[in-house]
Amino acid sequence: MAKPDPRPPRRAQGALETQVLSVLRTADGPVTAAWVQERLDAELAYTTVMTVLIRLLEKQAVTRRREGRSFVWSPAADEAGLAALKMRKVLDREQDRRAVLASFITALPEDDEQLLRALLDQAADAPDEPAG
């Protein structure tokens, strides 16, 4: 008879990243990895939290800056901004952007398609942002 596995079940891919981002969004400003670790529900090693933060940094989902001898971390965008970043990265991996966008648009429910059209019209009517 097999012994039960004492390890907790594996999380779904990206679940830990989502948890870390959620914790970062609760902060009043940039925070340390130790601060994030203390606020996560799971008992995670500091090195695990650092690994997740570095992966999120590589995905441009968080920013960091040196403060003293350590780094402080912040979310790079809100949830909508992060979803948009993911969509852009998927699009950037494809060779035929036109086909991908056309397929995306035709698969949208009518309400979402109308919303997208309105947002595109609004963006077209907006004055250009000054270069900074």
C-alpha positions in Angstrom: 0.0 0.0 0.0 1.4 3.4 -1.0 2.1 6.0 1.7 0.1 9.2 1.4 2.1 12.1 -0.1 2.8 14.6 2.8 3.3 17.5 0.4 0.5 19.9 -0.3 -1.1 19.6 -3.8 0.6 21.6 -6.5 -0.9 25.0 -7.4 -2.3 25.7 -10.8 0.3 27.4 -13.1 0.3 31.2 -12.3 -1.7 30.8 -9.1 1.2 31.8 -6.9 2.0 34.8 -9.2 -1.6 35.9 -8.9 -1.4 35.7 -5.1 1.8 37.7 -5.0 0.4 40.3 -7.2 -2.8 40.5 -5.1 -0.6 41.0 -2.0 1.4 43.7 -3.7 -1.8 45.6 -4.6 -2.8 45.8 -1.0 0.4 47.7 -0.1 0.5 51.5 0.3 3.7 51.7 -1.7 6.8 49.6 -2.6 7.4 46.7 -0.2 10.1 44.1 0.4 9.9 40.4 -0.4 9.8 39.7 3.3 6.7 41.9 3.6 5.0 39.9 0.7 6.0 36.6 2.3 4.4 37.6 5.7 1.1 38.4 4.0 0.7 35.3 1.8 -1.7 32.7 3.1 0.6 29.8 2.4 3.8 29.2 4.3 6.3 29.8 1.6 10.1 30.1 1.8 11.6 33.5 1.2 13.5 32.1 -1.8 10.2 31.0 -3.3 8.7 34.5 -3.0 11.9 35.9 -4.5 11.7 33.5 -7.4 8.0 34.5 -8.1 8.9 38.2 -7.9 11.8 37.8 -10.3 9.5 35.9 -12.7 6.9 38.7 -12.5 9.7 41.3 -13.1 10.7 39.4 -16.3 7.1 39.5 -17.4 7.0 43.3 -16.6 4.2 42.7 -14.2 6.1 44.3 -11.3 8.9 46.8 -10.8 11.7 46.9 -8.3 14.2 49.4 -7.0 17.1 49.2 -4.7 16.5 50.5 -1.2 19.4 50.0 1.1 20.7 46.5 0.8 17.5 45.0 -0.6 14.9 45.7 -3.3 11.4 47.0 -2.9 8.7 45.8 -5.2 5.5 47.3 -6.7 2.9 46.1 -9.2 3.5 47.6 -12.6 -0.1 47.9 -13.4 -3.6 47.2 -12.2 -5.4 44.0 -13.1 -6.7 45.4 -16.4 -3.2 46.6 -17.3 -1.7 43.2 -16.5 -4.4 41.4 -18.6 -3.6 43.8 -21.5 0.1 43.0 -21.1 -0.6 39.3 -21.4 -2.7 39.8 -24.5 0.0 41.9 -26.1 2.7 39.3 -25.3 0.5 36.6 -27.0 0.0 38.8 -30.0 3.8 39.6 -30.2 4.6 35.8 -30.5 2.4 35.4 -33.6 3.7 36.0 -37.1 0.4 37.0 -38.7 -0.9 39.7 -36.3 -3.7 40.6 -38.7 -5.1 37.0 -38.7 -4.9 36.8 -34.9 -6.6 40.1 -34.4 -9.3 39.3 -37.0 -9.9 35.9 -35.4 -10.1 37.6 -31.9 -12.6 40.2 -33.1 -14.9 37.8 -34.9 -14.9 35.6 -31.7 -16.1 38.4 -29.5 -19.6 38.6 -28.3 -21.5 41.5 -30.0 -21.5 43.7 -26.9 -17.7 43.3 -26.5 -17.2 44.0 -30.2 -19.2 47.2 -29.9 -17.2 48.2 -26.9 -14.0 47.6 -28.7 -15.2 49.7 -31.7 -16.2 52.6 -29.3 -12.8 52.4 -27.6 -10.9 52.5 -30.9 -13.0 55.5 -32.0 -12.3 57.2 -28.8 -8.6 56.6 -29.1 -8.6 57.9 -32.7 -10.4 61.1 -31.6 -8.0 61.7 -28.6 -5.2 64.2 -29.1 -1.8 62.8 -29.3 0.1 62.6 -26.0 3.1 64.9 -25.8 6.4 63.2 -25.9 8.0 62.9 -22.5 
